Amino acid sequence: MKAADIVKYPFWTLALATGAKSFRDNKVIGSPALNRMGLHVGRISLAHDLAWRRRRRLAGLVSPDDRAAFDRDGFVAKRNFLDPETFARLKEQTLNHRATAREMVQGDTITRRIAIDGPARRALPEVDALLRRKDWSGLMRYVGSYDQEPLYYVQTILSHVADAAPDPQTNFHADTFHPSVKAWFFLTDVAEDEGPFCYVPGSHRLTPERIAWEREMSIGAAEHSDRYSARGSFRASAADLERMKLPKSVAFAVPANTLVVGDTVGFHARGFSARPSRRVEIWAYGRRNPFLPWAGFDPLSLPGIAEARIPLMWKALDKAQALGVGRNSWVDKGEKRPLDD
């Protein structure tokens, strides 16, 4: 054992009580011996149990139909979420909004994000009204299992814009080992052959088949050839999904004004795009320590603080990279509109 590892072991052990997921970077989480004895399976089982307990306390925030759809499928999809006139105003405001944009390149695809922070919400009154709707916020909280305000962005996916390997997000995967929420409110139509969001219905549930697969993956994850799997976002092949007795995926080739809210512990992917394409959405992301028994008490969701999180996070990542203690994949591209080149 390396001397440096001796110092790290207490911190690696404490990380078991958090959302830490990397098998490669944490030798306790990634220990083949401990995972043979059930460490990873124990963590995921506890995290899932707590999430469903919290959801029961938040059940009144969503309609019975939406709750039943999510419990069954792992997602809720709602077309024509806004009335046509309201949606037209929101789309026009958002697509013309010019603000600081960050971009990340993965394979041949660029993901562009513009923060929906305090200034953006003041500049985009229709977006601000959307995020305040009870039916919207209820879905974010129930699916995410926390009374928590997600992070919000205007997100653009630009497919086939780089001469590189295929987008790794086209492989079916779970984001992490515990339930969490992501949402897509599409501002542009999404064609079936232009990279639609795809989800395997029911894959958010921790079945005996899923547990067996997770255990097997965890034993060799630290040395896995796929770096995303090694860092805790397990990729699942078609054979893996069949082994877990899961159905075929659903591709959300949907018109604009469709909302999809999903638990990304379920297997999902970005569909293949047959041509260069661009899609724009209001995108939400919520994740919290999975081992908290309570659903609320999140100071980061307080008004004034919630809207400031993204700019502060970006500044912190920039500072860490400048100091040589981290790497920021989100590159500042200056001010842009969502559909700019």
C-alpha positions in Angstrom: 0.0 0.0 0.0 1.3 3.5 -0.9 1.9 5.9 2.0 -0.3 8.5 0.3 -3.2 6.0 0.3 -3.0 5.5 4.1 -3.8 9.1 4.5 -6.6 9.0 2.0 -8.4 5.9 3.4 -10.3 7.8 6.2 -11.6 10.2 3.6 -12.5 7.5 1.1 -14.4 5.7 3.9 -16.3 8.8 4.9 -17.3 9.3 1.3 -19.4 6.2 1.5 -22.0 8.3 3.3 -22.2 10.7 0.3 -23.0 10.6 -3.4 -19.4 9.8 -4.2 -19.5 7.3 -7.1 -16.0 6.8 -8.6 -14.7 3.3 -8.4 -11.4 4.4 -9.9 -10.7 7.4 -7.7 -11.8 5.9 -4.4 -10.2 2.6 -3.3 -12.9 1.8 -0.8 -15.8 2.3 -3.2 -13.8 0.5 -5.9 -12.6 -2.4 -3.7 -13.3 -5.7 -5.5 -13.2 -7.5 -2.1 -15.6 -5.2 -0.4 -18.0 -5.2 -3.4 -17.9 -9.0 -3.5 -19.1 -8.8 0.1 -21.9 -6.4 -0.9 -20.6 -2.9 -0.3 -22.0 -1.4 -3.6 -25.2 -3.4 -3.5 -25.7 -2.2 0.1 -25.2 1.5 -0.9 -27.6 1.3 -3.8 -30.2 -0.6 -1.8 -30.2 2.0 1.0 -30.2 4.9 -1.4 -33.2 3.6 -3.4 -35.1 2.7 -0.2 -34.6 6.2 1.2 -35.6 7.8 -2.1 -38.9 6.0 -2.2 -39.6 6.9 1.4 -39.0 10.6 0.6 -41.2 10.3 -2.5 -44.1 9.0 -0.4 -43.8 12.2 1.7 -43.8 14.4 -1.5 -46.6 12.5 -3.2 -49.1 15.3 -2.8 -47.1 17.6 -5.0 -48.1 15.6 -8.2 -51.3 14.3 -9.7 -52.2 10.6 -9.2 -51.8 10.0 -12.9 -48.3 11.5 -13.0 -47.3 9.7 -9.9 -48.6 6.4 -11.4 -46.8 7.0 -14.7 -43.5 7.8 -12.9 -43.7 4.9 -10.5 -44.2 2.5 -13.4 -41.9 4.0 -16.1 -39.3 6.2 -14.3 -40.4 9.3 -16.3 -43.3 11.6 -16.9 -43.9 13.0 -20.4 -46.4 15.8 -21.0 -47.1 17.2 -24.5 -48.5 20.7 -24.9 -47.4 21.6 -21.4 -48.1 25.3 -22.0 -50.9 26.9 -23.9 -49.8 27.8 -27.5 -49.7 31.6 -26.9 -47.6 31.3 -23.7 -45.2 28.8 -25.3 -44.7 31.1 -28.3 -43.8 34.0 -26.1 -41.4 31.8 -24.0 -39.7 30.3 -27.0 -39.2 33.7 -28.6 -37.8 35.2 -25.4 -35.5 32.3 -24.8 -34.1 31.8 -28.3 -33.3 35.5 -28.5 -31.7 35.6 -25.0 -28.0 36.4 -25.2 -25.8 35.6 -22.2 -22.6 33.9 -21.2 -22.5 30.4 -22.7 -20.4 27.4 -21.6 -19.7 24.5 -23.9 -18.4 21.0 -23.4 -17.3 18.7 -26.3 -18.0 15.0 -26.0 -17.1 13.0 -29.1 -18.6 14.8 -32.1 -21.2 16.6 -30.1 -21.2 20.0 -28.3 -23.4 20.7 -25.4 -24.0 24.4 -24.8 -25.4 25.7 -21.6 -26.6 29.2 -20.6 -27.4 29.6 -16.9 -31.0 30.4 -15.9 -29.7 32.5 -13.0 -31.1 35.6 -11.3 -30.4 38.0 -14.3 -31.8 35.5 -16.8 -35.0 35.0 -14.8 -35.5 38.8 -14.8 -34.8 38.9 -18.5 -37.0 36.0 -19.3 -40.4 36.5 -17.5 -42.1 33.6 -19.3 -39.3 31.2 -18.2 -39.5 32.6 -14.6 -43.3 32.0 -14.6 -42.8 28.5 -15.9 -40.3 27.6 -13.1 -42.8 28.9 -10.5 -45.7 26.7 -11.7 -46.8 24.2 -9.0 -47.2 21.4 -11.5 -43.7 22.0 -12.8 -42.0 22.2 -9.4 -44.0 19.3 -8.0 -42.7 17.0 -10.7 -39.1 18.1 -10.1 -39.4 17.4 -6.5 -41.3 14.1 -6.6 -39.0 12.6 -9.3 -35.9 13.9 -7.6 -37.2 12.7 -4.1 -36.2 16.0 -2.5 -38.0 19.3 -1.8 -35.1 20.9 -3.7 -34.8 23.6 -6.4 -32.9 22.1 -9.4 -30.3 23.8 -11.4 -31.8 25.3 -14.6 -30.1 26.0 -17.9 -31.0 26.8 -21.5 -29.3 23.8 -23.2 -28.4 23.3 -26.8 -27.3 20.0 -28.2 -25.2 20.4 -31.4 -24.7 17.0 -33.0 -22.0 16.1 -35.6 -20.2 19.4 -35.3 -16.7 18.0 -34.5 -14.5 15.5 -36.4 -14.2 13.0 -33.6 -15.5 9.7 -32.2 -19.3 9.3 -31.7 -20.9 11.0 -28.8 -20.5 8.8 -25.7 -23.9 9.9 -24.4 -25.4 7.6 -27.1 -24.6 4.6 -24.9 -27.3 3.6 -22.5 -26.2 4.4 -19.0 -27.2 5.3 -15.4 -25.9 8.7 -14.2 -25.0 7.4 -10.8 -26.0 4.7 -8.3 -28.9 6.6 -6.7 -32.1 8.3 -7.9 -31.9 11.8 -9.2 -33.8 14.1 -11.5 -33.3 15.6 -14.9 -35.8 17.3 -17.1 -36.1 18.5 -20.6 -38.6 21.1 -21.8 -38.1 21.1 -25.5 -38.2 24.4 -27.3 -37.6 22.9 -30.7 -39.2 19.8 -32.4 -37.1 16.6 -31.9 -37.0 14.2 -34.9 -36.6 10.5 -34.4 -33.3 10.5 -36.3 -31.9 13.7 -34.8 -30.7 12.5 -31.4 -33.8 12.3 -29.3 -33.7 11.5 -25.6 -34.2 7.8 -25.0 -35.2 6.0 -21.8 -35.7 2.3 -20.8 -39.1 2.2 -19.1 -39.0 0.7 -15.6 -35.2 0.7 -15.4 -35.4 3.1 -12.4 -36.5 0.2 -10.1 -34.0 -1.9 -8.2 -35.1 -5.4 -9.3 -33.2 -8.6 -8.4 -31.8 -8.7 -12.0 -30.6 -5.1 -11.7 -29.0 -5.8 -8.3 -27.1 -8.9 -9.7 -25.8 -6.8 -12.6 -24.8 -3.9 -10.4 -22.9 -6.3 -8.1 -21.0 -7.9 -11.0 -20.2 -4.5 -12.5 -18.9 -3.1 -9.2 -16.4 -5.9 -8.7 -14.4 -5.0 -11.8 -15.5 -1.3 -12.1 -12.2 0.3 -10.9 -10.3 -1.3 -13.8 -13.1 -1.0 -16.4 -12.0 0.0 -19.9 -14.8 2.5 -20.1 -13.8 5.5 -18.1 -17.4 6.6 -17.5 -18.2 3.2 -16.0 -15.0 3.3 -13.9 -16.2 6.6 -12.5 -19.6 5.3 -11.5 -21.8 6.0 -14.5 -22.3 2.4 -15.6 -22.8 1.8 -19.3 -25.3 -1.0 -20.2 -25.2 -2.9 -23.5 -28.2 -4.3 -25.3 -27.3 -7.7 -23.8 -27.1 -6.2 -20.3 -30.5 -4.7 -20.7 -32.0 -8.0 -21.9 -30.3 -9.8 -19.0 -32.1 -7.4 -16.6 -35.4 -8.3 -18.4 -36.0 -4.7 -19.4 -38.2 -3.6 -22.3 -37.1 -1.7 -25.4 -36.3 1.9 -24.9 -38.6 4.8 -25.7 -37.3 7.5 -28.0 -38.8 11.0 -27.3 -39.2 12.2 -30.8 -41.7 14.9 -29.8 -42.9 18.3 -30.8 -41.7 21.5 -29.1 -43.7 22.3 -25.9 -43.1 18.8 -24.5 -41.9 18.2 -21.0 -40.0 15.0 -20.0 -39.0 14.5 -16.3 -37.0 11.4 -15.5 -35.1 9.6 -12.8 -31.6 9.2 -14.3 -30.7 6.2 -12.2 -32.8 4.5 -15.0 -31.0 3.7 -18.2 -31.1 6.5 -20.7 -29.1 7.8 -23.7 -29.1 10.4 -26.4 -30.3 8.7 -29.7 -28.2 8.7 -32.8 -28.4 11.6 -35.1 -28.3 10.9 -38.8 -27.2 14.4 -39.7 -25.9 17.6 -38.1 -28.7 18.8 -35.9 -29.5 21.3 -33.1 -32.1 21.0 -30.3 -32.8 23.5 -27.6 -34.4 22.8 -24.3 -34.9 24.2 -20.8 -32.9 21.6 -18.9 -33.1 20.8 -15.2 -30.7 18.9 -13.0 -31.1 17.9 -9.3 -29.0 15.7 -7.2 -28.4 15.7 -3.4 -26.7 13.4 -0.9 -28.8 10.2 -1.4 -28.5 9.1 2.3 -30.5 12.0 3.9 -33.7 10.7 5.5 -35.5 14.0 5.2 -36.9 15.5 2.0 -36.5 19.2 2.7 -34.2 21.5 4.7 -32.1 22.5 1.7 -30.5 26.0 2.3 -29.2 26.0 -1.3 -32.8 26.1 -2.5 -33.6 29.4 -0.8 -34.5 32.3 -3.0 -31.5 34.4 -3.9 -29.2 31.5 -3.2 -30.7 29.0 -5.7 -30.3 31.4 -8.6 -26.7 32.2 -7.8 -25.4 28.5 -7.7 -24.5 28.1 -11.3 -22.3 31.3 -11.7 -20.6 30.5 -8.4 -20.0 26.9 -9.5 -18.5 28.0 -12.8 -16.2 30.5 -11.1 -15.1 27.8 -8.6 -14.2 25.4 -11.5 -12.3 28.1 -13.3 -10.3 28.9 -10.2 -9.5 25.3 -9.5 -8.2 24.8 -13.1 -6.2 28.0 -12.8 -4.6 26.7 -9.6 -3.9 23.3 -11.2 -6.1 21.4 -8.8 -8.9 20.5 -11.2 -10.1 20.6 -14.7 -13.1 22.5 -16.0 -14.7 20.8 -19.0 -17.1 23.7 -19.4 -15.3 26.3 -21.5 -16.5 29.9 -21.5 -17.5 30.9 -25.0 -18.5 34.4 -24.3 -22.0 35.7 -24.9 -24.2 33.7 -27.3 -27.8 32.9 -28.1 -28.9 29.3 -27.9 -28.9 28.7 -31.7 -25.7 30.8 -32.5 -22.8 29.0 -34.2 
